[in-house]
Amino acid sequence: MKTTAIFAELLIVGLQAIVWLIFAGLVFFEVSTIDTTLFDTLKSWAALITIFVLSLSYVIGIIIDRVADSLFSHVDKKLREKYLVKSNQSVADMRLYIMSKNEGVTDFLDYVRSRLRLARSTVLNVILIMFFIALWYFTSSKSNSIIMFLLSFGIPLLTLTIFTWFRISKTYYKRLVQAFDLLSIEDEGKF
């Protein structure tokens, strides 16, 4: 996979995480209101803050990707079992074989896998965003309108994100098996 694509994927995941980390900080430091004059003060530091946030987002994106992979490994295992029933090869073996045989197919599968990882990490980030927004509102004695927001926006977003993750996983595992089978048949024909 191209380095730029990996960087962008991890940056997006990290930027999503920054949202829930901000709300977690508001809860931890017991901040009940956000003073908008702070934003006016920070405007003169915008370039430096942008570089810092992007750098931090990338690192956080790496961490969230690994945490999501670990937390949801049991779900991924079930998806693999469901879609790799015809194959007696492991995912790692199939990926390595395909990488050794065809760069174009490898690039395509890596693109699908990148989308899978992005969707999986977004599921975790959406859950944490919803949790910390709700916690901040409850601890800062805000109105319960946040519950309506979470129900009308957060729950559908989470549902769509989970659906997307599952559909992309299905596509990835089916295409992985297809690519492995096709390249194996080509190799058999050469002998």
Disulfide bonds with the S-S distance in Angstrom:
none
